[in-house]
């Protein structure tokens, strides 16, 4: 009798996904114009969020144009990039007759650029058609250089991108796509570009790193090639994040977080994600809130939810984060990992819960701007909202990698605590 492999284990064959070429280190961004020219770019669409005025866009534009490459600026990407941001960028690329894309910023800029490339390669198809795994049918799309100004996203080296579908605001939906064809042609990470990243963004992005690293480490995939990067990323984050937040010109700390975020993304690139990201996607679908902030609030709750399924791995996380577990049992050490995550969040000023946030918290993230209608002046903490968030999480493409089995009912206590509870 034939045996169904999924009756033996969930992921019998695990796929290792490629990484793009990258330049990492002090001064890497000085090579941007040279690299664009070597890729054959003559007229680029430079995609970014709200960085105009910071000096970064002006500096990078100068480096590109010095090499004889024309620049068309598209700075209309919003935090949690919306489907219309992607479609507008693709239209601008075509109307301006560009032949390459350079994204500058964090995950929003890079993800929107990845999405725009998909739209361009598929004759203007709506970006929302690409949700899920490997939906591209045209393997050729515009050349893309991703220059990061935050230590968090990892989008510059991963095969994933995330877009908010605004077509039905009565039922908001933020989705993730995974596709090898969306890999950038060149990633650039330079710690000098992180110096101007505000304190709170540095903290939020740092928790994104911790989520990226910890989720593949405890993932149901249990993918051996991802575990080393995941472990070292958590160790680097514990060593450098506090300093990067409170001493932003500390080159050692910024460099440490640059490496932490880069290898964390390489860990989840093949090792999978889980409920931290599902939670973040769900909450920002309703409230357009910062992805890293969402991760920071969700992370200790999700770790606590997952403890019974991975006590040994969480005990190791505690040690990686600097906890002396030599006199602890495995269960005590696993509990200590959650406690250390809570300590880190308090040290960095992370809000206690989602219910304490208002839209005013997101002014700097361009909340309620453009065509996207915001979700009100505060966070709805009702049972109806908790259920809606849990249901959104169940449909997220990150959820299958979570180590503990998920149902709406099993997740509701965690969601309720994240909305109103405190540690």
C-alpha positions in Angstrom: 0.0 0.0 0.0 1.3 3.4 -0.9 2.3 5.6 2.0 1.3 9.2 2.0 4.5 11.1 3.0 2.5 13.7 4.9 1.4 10.9 7.2 5.0 10.5 8.3 6.1 14.1 8.6 5.0 17.5 7.5 8.0 18.5 5.3 9.6 15.4 3.9 11.6 17.3 1.3 13.0 20.7 2.4 14.2 23.2 -0.2 17.2 25.4 0.2 16.6 28.7 -1.5 19.3 30.9 -3.1 20.8 34.1 -1.9 21.7 37.1 -4.1 25.2 38.6 -4.4 25.8 41.1 -1.6 28.2 43.8 -0.5 28.3 44.3 3.3 30.4 46.7 5.3 31.5 50.3 5.8 31.5 52.2 2.6 29.6 49.7 0.6 27.0 52.3 -0.5 29.8 54.3 -2.2 29.8 51.6 -4.9 26.1 51.9 -5.8 26.6 53.9 -9.0 29.4 51.6 -10.2 27.3 48.5 -9.5 24.2 49.9 -11.2 26.3 50.6 -14.3 27.9 47.1 -14.3 24.4 45.6 -14.2 23.6 47.5 -17.4 21.3 50.1 -15.8 21.0 53.4 -17.7 17.8 54.8 -16.2 16.7 53.6 -12.8 13.5 53.9 -10.7 14.7 54.7 -7.2 12.0 53.5 -4.8 11.9 54.6 -1.2 9.5 55.7 1.6 10.0 58.9 3.5 13.7 59.3 3.3 13.8 62.4 1.2 15.3 65.2 3.3 17.4 62.8 5.4 20.3 63.3 3.0 20.5 59.6 2.1 18.5 59.8 -1.1 20.4 62.9 -2.3 23.7 61.3 -1.6 22.9 58.0 -3.3 21.3 59.8 -6.3 24.6 61.7 -6.7 26.6 58.5 -6.7 24.3 56.9 -9.3 24.2 59.9 -11.6 28.0 60.3 -11.4 28.3 57.1 -13.3 26.0 58.4 -16.0 22.9 56.5 -14.9 19.7 58.6 -14.8 17.5 58.5 -11.7 13.7 58.7 -11.5 12.6 59.1 -7.9 9.5 57.3 -6.6 9.2 58.1 -2.9 5.5 57.2 -2.6 6.0 53.7 -0.9 4.2 53.5 2.4 5.0 51.5 5.5 3.5 48.1 5.0 3.5 48.7 1.2 0.0 48.7 -0.3 -1.0 47.1 -3.5 -1.5 50.5 -5.2 2.0 51.5 -4.2 3.3 48.6 -6.1 1.0 49.2 -9.1 1.9 52.9 -9.2 5.6 52.1 -9.1 5.3 49.7 -12.0 3.4 52.2 -14.0 6.0 54.9 -13.3 8.8 52.5 -14.3 7.1 51.9 -17.7 6.1 55.4 -18.4 9.6 56.7 -17.6 11.2 53.9 -19.7 13.4 52.7 -16.9 15.6 49.6 -17.2 16.3 48.9 -13.5 15.2 49.5 -10.0 17.1 50.5 -6.9 15.2 50.3 -3.6 16.5 52.3 -0.6 15.2 51.9 2.9 13.8 49.0 4.9 11.5 46.1 4.1 8.7 48.3 2.7 10.9 49.8 0.0 12.4 46.4 -0.9 9.1 44.5 -0.9 7.3 47.1 -3.0 10.2 47.0 -5.5 10.0 43.2 -5.6 6.3 43.4 -6.2 6.7 46.1 -8.9 9.2 43.8 -10.8 6.6 41.0 -10.7 3.9 43.3 -12.2 6.3 44.6 -14.9 7.3 41.1 -15.8 3.7 39.9 -16.1 2.3 42.7 -18.3 0.7 44.7 -15.6 -1.2 41.9 -13.7 -2.5 42.9 -10.4 0.0 42.3 -7.6 -2.5 40.6 -5.4 -2.5 37.7 -7.8 1.0 36.7 -6.6 0.1 35.8 -3.0 1.6 32.5 -1.9 4.3 30.3 -3.3 6.0 30.6 -6.7 3.3 32.3 -8.7 5.6 33.9 -11.2 5.4 32.5 -14.7 8.0 34.8 -16.3 11.4 34.2 -14.7 12.9 37.4 -16.2 12.2 40.7 -14.5 14.0 44.1 -14.1 17.4 44.2 -12.4 17.2 45.3 -8.8 19.7 46.6 -6.3 18.4 46.8 -2.6 20.2 49.3 -0.3 19.2 48.9 3.3 19.0 51.8 5.8 17.7 49.7 8.7 18.9 46.6 10.4 15.8 44.4 10.5 14.2 43.6 7.2 16.4 40.9 5.5 14.3 41.5 2.4 17.4 42.3 0.5 18.6 38.7 0.7 15.3 36.7 1.0 12.8 35.2 -1.5 9.9 36.8 0.3 7.9 40.0 0.0 4.8 41.3 1.8 2.0 43.5 0.4 -1.3 44.8 1.9 -4.4 44.1 -0.3 -6.6 47.2 0.0 -9.3 46.0 -2.4 -11.8 45.3 0.4 -11.2 47.5 3.4 -14.1 45.8 5.2 -12.0 42.7 5.2 -8.3 43.9 5.3 -5.7 41.4 4.2 -1.9 41.5 4.4 -0.3 38.7 2.5 3.2 37.2 1.9 4.6 35.8 -1.3 7.6 33.6 -1.7 9.3 33.4 -5.1 12.9 32.7 -6.2 12.4 35.1 -9.2 12.0 38.1 -6.8 15.5 37.8 -5.5 17.4 41.0 -5.9 20.5 41.1 -8.1 22.6 42.9 -5.5 22.1 43.6 -1.8 24.0 46.4 -0.1 24.3 46.7 3.6 26.3 49.6 5.1 26.2 50.3 8.8 26.9 54.0 8.1 23.5 54.3 6.6 21.9 53.1 9.9 23.2 56.0 11.9 20.2 58.2 11.1 17.7 55.5 11.9 15.6 56.8 14.9 15.9 55.1 18.3 12.4 53.6 18.2 12.8 52.3 14.7 16.1 50.7 15.6 14.4 48.9 18.5 11.4 47.8 16.4 13.7 46.5 13.6 15.9 44.7 16.1 12.9 42.7 17.2 12.2 41.9 13.6 15.7 40.4 13.6 15.0 38.4 16.7 11.8 37.1 15.2 13.5 36.2 11.9 16.2 34.2 13.8 14.1 32.5 16.5 11.3 31.3 14.2 13.4 29.1 11.9 15.3 27.9 15.0 12.1 26.4 16.5 10.3 25.9 13.2 8.4 22.7 12.3 10.7 22.5 9.3 13.7 22.0 11.6 16.0 22.7 8.6 19.6 22.0 9.6 21.3 24.4 7.2 19.3 27.3 8.7 20.1 26.6 12.4 23.6 27.9 12.6 22.7 31.3 11.2 19.6 31.5 13.4 21.7 30.9 16.5 24.4 33.3 15.7 21.9 36.0 14.8 20.2 35.7 18.2 23.6 35.9 19.9 24.6 39.0 17.9 21.2 40.7 18.6 21.5 40.1 22.4 25.0 41.6 22.3 24.4 44.6 20.1 20.8 45.8 20.0 20.7 47.8 23.2 23.8 49.7 22.2 22.6 50.3 18.7 19.4 51.8 20.1 21.0 54.0 22.7 24.4 54.8 21.1 23.4 55.0 17.5 26.8 56.0 16.2 28.5 53.0 17.8 30.0 51.4 14.7 30.6 48.0 16.4 26.9 47.8 17.5 25.6 48.9 14.1 27.8 46.4 12.3 26.8 43.7 14.7 23.1 44.3 13.9 23.9 44.5 10.2 25.3 41.0 10.3 22.5 39.8 12.7 19.7 40.9 10.4 21.4 39.6 7.2 22.0 36.1 8.5 18.6 36.0 10.3 17.0 36.4 6.9 19.2 33.7 5.4 17.9 31.5 8.2 14.3 32.0 7.5 14.8 32.0 3.8 14.7 28.2 3.9 14.0 27.5 7.5 10.5 29.1 7.6 8.7 31.5 9.9 5.8 31.2 12.3 3.1 32.9 14.4 5.1 36.0 15.2 5.0 37.0 11.6 1.4 35.8 11.1 0.4 37.9 14.1 2.3 41.0 12.8 0.7 40.6 9.3 -2.7 40.3 10.8 -2.4 43.3 13.1 -1.0 45.6 10.5 -3.7 44.6 8.1 -6.2 46.1 10.5 -4.1 49.0 11.8 -1.2 49.7 9.4 1.2 49.5 12.2 5.0 49.0 12.0 6.0 45.4 11.3 8.8 45.4 13.8 6.7 47.0 16.5 4.1 44.3 15.9 6.8 41.6 16.2 8.1 43.1 19.4 4.7 43.0 21.1 3.9 39.5 19.7 7.2 37.8 20.2 7.1 37.0 24.0 3.5 35.9 23.7 4.2 33.6 20.8 7.4 32.2 22.4 5.2 31.4 25.5 2.6 29.7 23.3 5.2 27.6 21.6 7.2 26.6 24.7 5.6 23.2 25.3 6.5 22.0 21.7 10.1 23.1 21.8 11.4 23.3 25.4 14.9 22.3 24.4 15.2 24.9 21.6 13.9 27.7 23.8 16.4 26.7 26.6 19.1 27.1 24.0 17.7 30.5 23.0 18.1 31.6 26.7 21.7 30.7 26.6 22.3 32.5 23.3 20.7 35.6 24.8 23.2 35.6 27.6 21.2 33.9 30.4 23.2 31.6 32.8 21.2 28.5 32.6 23.8 26.2 34.2 21.7 25.6 37.3 18.3 25.4 35.6 16.3 22.6 34.3 15.4 22.6 30.6 11.9 23.9 31.3 13.3 26.6 33.6 15.8 27.7 31.0 13.0 27.8 28.3 10.9 30.0 30.6 14.0 32.2 31.1 14.1 32.8 27.3 10.6 34.4 27.5 11.7 36.4 30.5 14.8 37.7 28.7 12.6 38.7 25.7 10.4 40.6 28.1 13.4 42.3 29.7 14.7 43.3 26.3 11.4 44.8 25.3 11.2 46.8 28.5 14.8 48.0 28.2 14.0 49.3 24.7 10.7 50.9 25.5 8.4 48.6 23.6 4.7 49.2 24.5 3.1 46.7 26.8 0.4 45.6 24.3 -1.5 46.6 21.2 -4.3 48.1 23.1 -2.0 50.9 24.4 -1.4 52.1 20.9 -3.2 54.8 18.9 -2.9 55.9 15.4 -0.8 58.8 16.8 1.9 56.2 17.5 2.3 55.7 13.8 2.5 59.3 12.6 6.1 58.8 11.6 5.2 55.6 9.8 2.8 57.5 7.5 -0.3 56.1 9.0 -3.6 57.1 7.3 -1.9 58.5 4.2 -2.6 58.4 0.5 -5.4 56.2 -0.7 -5.3 53.8 2.3 -8.0 54.5 4.8 -6.8 54.1 8.4 -8.5 51.9 10.8 -9.6 54.5 13.4 -8.0 56.4 16.2 -7.4 53.5 18.5 -7.1 49.8 18.7 -10.3 47.8 19.1 -9.6 45.2 21.9 -13.0 43.5 21.6 -13.5 39.8 21.4 -14.7 40.3 17.8 -11.4 41.9 16.9 -9.4 39.2 18.6 -11.2 36.5 16.6 -10.7 38.4 13.4 -7.0 38.6 14.1 -6.8 34.9 14.9 -8.7 34.0 11.8 -6.3 36.2 9.7 -3.4 34.4 11.3 -4.8 31.0 10.4 -4.8 32.0 6.7 -1.2 33.4 6.8 1.4 31.5 4.7 3.9 31.7 7.7 1.6 29.7 10.1 2.4 26.2 8.7 6.0 26.5 9.9 4.9 27.2 13.5 6.1 24.4 15.8 2.8 24.1 17.8 -0.4 23.2 16.1 -2.7 26.2 15.7 -6.4 26.8 15.8 -8.4 30.0 16.3 -9.5 28.7 19.7 -6.0 27.8 20.8 -4.5 31.2 19.7 -7.3 33.4 21.2 -5.8 33.6 24.8 -2.5 34.7 23.2 -4.2 37.3 21.0 -6.3 38.6 23.9 -3.2 39.0 26.1 -1.4 40.8 23.3 -4.3 43.2 22.9 -4.7 44.1 26.6 -2.4 42.1 28.9 0.9 43.1 30.4 4.0 41.2 31.7 
